[in-house]
Amino acid sequence: MSYLVHRMAAASLEPVHSLAEREQPDRWRPLYRGLLAFLTLAIPLALPAVFLHLLQTQPYTGIQLNPFDRVLRVEAGSPGAAAGLRPGDQLQSENDYPVSSLLTQARPGERFDVVVLRAGEQMPLTLWPTVTPPAQWWVIGWPLISALIYWATALRLLLSIRPLNHNVRRFALFAYLSAALLIVGRLASSHPFVTIIP
């Protein structure tokens, strides 16, 4: 009889214990809420600011290079065409650094000297990069559009799912951080944090 009473008492306490565990507050919930609130507001404000900054600082030359700095294409009317570059030219820098990397550090309106190897002869040419023309804005904007999609997906989840649970908050935070990394990566690709120019 005592064994039966003990089992009944234990069974009656189990639901209470489980309910108490479920009602315990999540200690990470304030952190999640703070980060989500900050990123919800910060990302849509950062996107147009970053886009406008890149439009003003991203150099446009109108040339397409392969990984070995050989010219594959020159846009008509571009700074590359005005400098006299042609498809098939091999570009070299004075300090032997990759020309494609050096071009990312150029600025619109600044002189950029390059050595061209054409038909076995070397000739110096000068490029004058300009700001990106409207026809090429998509080159700057597509990573930012991807970031906007991540942000919108997370915001839709936060607004449509009720009640919010830990998994929803975690997924939304992951999507927000992915959007933030795309923005930072886009800035880093055009403005390297560590310069390679001595």
N, C-alpha and C positions, 0 to 999 in steps of 0.2 A: 504493500500500500504506500509506504513512504517513497518507494522508487517511482510509482505512478504520479504521486503528488509533485515530486521533484521535476519530472518530465513536463507536467502540465504548467508548472510555474515557469520553467525555462521557455516553453513554447509561447507563453503569454508575454514574456519579456522581449522576445526576439523582434516582433514588429515595432515595439516602442524604440528599441535600440536602432533599428534600421531607419525609422523615421527621424530620429535624432541626428543620425549621420547625414540624411538627406537635407536636413534643415540647417546644418552647419554652413556658415557663410564661406564663400570662396575667397581666400585671402588675395588671390590674384585679380579678382573682379575690378577693384578700383584702378589697377594698372591698365587692364584691358580697356576699360571705359575711357580713361584719360588718353591713351594712345589712339584709340579709334576716333575720339572726338577731335583730337589735334590733326590727325591725318585726313579726316573728312573735310576739314576746312583748308588745310595747308596745301594739299595736292592740287585742287582746282585753281588756287591762287598762284601756285608756282608754275604751272604749265604755260600760261600766256607770257609770264615774265621770262621764263627760260627761252621760249620761242623767239620773243623779240630780241633778247640778248644775243642769241645765235644768229639771227638775221643781220645784226649790226657787226658781229665779230667774225663770223665764219667766212674764210676766204674762198672765193670762187675763181677758178682758173679755166674751167671748160675743157680740161684734159682728163682722160682716163688712163691710168697706169696699171700695168700688171705687177705682181709681187716683186719683179726684178727691175722696176722703174723704166720699163719700156713703154713708150706711148702707144696706146691702142686706138684712141679716138680723140679728135679735137673738134669741139663744137664751133660751128661757123659764127664769127663775130665775137668770140670769147677772148679773154686776155691771152690764152694760149695761142690762138690763131693770130692775134695781133703781134705776138712775140716772134712768130715765124716757126712754131713747132709743127711737126708733121707726124702722122702715124708711122711707127717704125723707129722713131728717134730713141736713142738710149740716153737717159738723163743721168748726170753725175753731179754730185756736189763737190765743193772745193775741199771739204774735210772728210769726204768718203762716207758720210752718214746717208742713210736711205732718204732719197728725195721726197718720197711719199710721206715719211714721218716729219720731215722738216716743213713741208707745206702745211701741215696741220697747225704749225706754230706761227705761220705767217698771218698778217693782218691786212684787211682791205686797205688799199692805198699805199702799202709799203712795198718797197722794191725787193725783189727776190731774184738773185743771180743764180744761174744754173749753167752747167757745161753740157753741151749736146754732142753726142758721138753719132755722126752721120756719114755713111760711106767711108768709114775708116778715118775720118777727120774730126777733130775736136773744134767746137766753136762756142764761144760764150754768148749766152742770150739772157735777156732780162725780162722777167715776168712782173706785171703789175696787177696783182689780184684785186678783184672788186667785191662788193657785197653780192650776196646770192640773188639772182634775178627771180621774179615771181614764178617763172616756169620751172624753177628748180627748188621751190620751197618744200615740195614733198620730200626731198632728200633729207631736209632738216626735220620735218614734222612727223615722219612715219613712226619713229620710236616714241614720240610724245603721244601720238594717237593710240598706240598700244598701251601706254601708261594710263591714258584716259579710259580705255576699255576696262582695264583692271579696276580702276577706281569706281567706275559706274557699276560694275558687277558686284563689288563689295557693298556699295551703298544700297543697291537694290535688295540684297539679302538682309541687310540690317533693317530696312524699312518694311519688308514684306513678311518676314518670319516672326511670329509671336507665339509663345514667349521666346526670347533669345536664350540660347543655351551656350555652354562652353564651346562646343564644336563650331557653332555659327560664328561666334566672336573670333575664334582662332583662325577660321578660314578667311574671314573678312580682314583680319590683321595681316595674314599672309599675302592677300591680294593687294592691300595697301602698300606693304613693304616692297612687293614686286614692282608696283608702279613707281615708288620712290627710287628703287635701284635703277630702273630704266631711265629716269630723269638724270640721276647722277652719272650713269654710264654715258649718256648722250653728251653731257657736259665734259666728261673726262676724255671722250674720244676726240673732241675738237679743241680742248684746252688741257693738255696733259698736265697732271699735278707735278710730275717730275720732268723737268726739261732735259733734253739730250744735247742741247747746244752748250758747249763749254763756255 
